Amino acid sequence: MASSKIAIRGAREHNLQDIDIDIPRDQLVVITGLSGSGKSSLAFDTIYAEGQRRYVESLS
């Protein structure tokens, strides 16, 4: 059974500095913050990683 959240620990990408966050699954999530704070990096990298995880999971 899949977890009810996507857990991100110690994210370091562009402007992100050791971010720990839990994102609920199957819900609308809004990411807000100052310009240049890494919102896009967090959103797109999370979507990519989750899509990749689901693809690999579907192969097994």
Summary of the structure (lengths in Angstrom):
residues: 60
radius of gyration: 12.5
end to end distance: 13.9
largest distance: 40.6
contacts: 111
relative contact order: 0.19
helix: 35%
strand: 22%
